Amino acid sequence: DLRLAGVGMIGVVHATKPIDAIQRFIGRVELGMIPQIVDTVIFIRAGRIDKVLTLEYKVKVPSGMKEEDLARPVIEVRDFETGELEYEIYTYGEEISVVPVKRGEKPPAIKLAEKRLKQEIKKFLPDVYTEVELVSPHKAVIYADEFDIPTIIGKKGKRITEIEKKLGISIDVRSFEEKMVEMPKEKIAVEVEEKKKQIVLRVSPDYAKKPLKFFGGEQYVFTATPSKKGIVKVNKNTPIGRELKRLLEAGIEIWASP
């Protein structure tokens, strides 16, 4: 209250990192008010000034994003001595994010968009395995099994359009076959058991809880995550189940790769 009244003063906040002191204010006051309350952070370690950060409120496109319509209120956190931008604080979706800005790495906005995209896909399709690749700050590619692509896109493209609007990026959906340029070098043995309604695939428990790509000969079939015992069960009445049955009847070896 004193700072907002124009009174200059010094406050003390205990934190392990300078940015942590700023994060303490998130949720307590509106985002745009933070630079008015805290415009400088002096971090003292072992009795010496270790770091000085300055805060500035701007309306801009966050680092890594390109479209002008993605501009939003952003708090820039800079190193006082060098003037280098170290963090950006802004609202992304329904969350307030503190995003580190580092040179030579993937833009933080891309990392954040990739994380949010994975969360959204998981929310809409909890049982579908996908891999997400951000090819640019404004475009993403979702890789999935050929059989799952219609489910991801939705009727008349309704589901993928909804996700695009929510995240503000363009999304292309492709199959894993398009992603693989060459056959995997590591080959994992798979024990196959055909039951009345299921085809059971067993791998070593060492690969439990790790996504594996399953092949029939040189043909990619699907991706799945084995259970704690290294087991994957596929219903025979599904497209993948019918494909596995066809491969088995043809005597083609089923194997897997990370």
Summary of the structure (lengths in Angstrom):
residues: 258
radius of gyration: 24.9
end to end distance: 56.4
largest distance: 81.8
contacts: 712
relative contact order: 0.08
helix: 27%
strand: 36%
